[in-house]
């Protein structure tokens, strides 16, 4: 099983989020270039890269692990954006618009993770059940 990541909607969404985030980084002050800006750049870049890398794993289970890394990076991006908003590097409007894109991406990623999980032979570890519960409590999966 090898998935062509170019055919995945989540990959294209992640790619766009990276491009949009790099535009937002222009609003961060220079003194953050080695701190918050750098951390945001690394975290957001992980989104499409984990999808691409995981897609070549030849294993649904391994691909799911890379999607989990991607999801966790989304949480990190959200936390950094919230800090940037509170530090007045981003306006409320910039924050809400970008956060909304990430939330939509996370919902779609979650659904893809459910699909991958359904393909795994040894089904539903306790950890996977906990992650599902956690996601459902924090993100509306409509």
Steps between C-alpha positions, in 0.01 A plus 500: 500500500648829388282810491570781255491794738440736206154347471410570863287803583665523842841536339386793286329663797818462708707647217271805484514544877880514479485768229243702696701468821816625333304810397390549862860477619563836333299655786725356770768731641863442405596412857281187473690363199693249713213418731127507425538562125748218463290262708187582299686454173627158607167383642290603201749357251458163671139479382547418130838337560359241742218420259744459212745291702232281653335434164806309383514270802326201336308453824171651614619482860820693429313753285255549787793572733624772263147645488500503881828696490332737257200543730728572795684762293162662431446532874842661530421742216171594668679569830761718329232693312316563825820630659562721195149642530539566871839663440330722237709365211176397328163669501191318625383476138829349379496254786138394445540458125814292527380302800181418310701355211702288738188377681345395168822324404511321836144372454583365153827353625313333783258338255791377291661362816176311570515357148862389548416353840218296344755342263731381776477128571570508876216732590457780747763525764413668828715793386299537177175496697634769734616714208156472341333606824743793536441620145122475533510710818716773343395506135155477347522225237212610279 
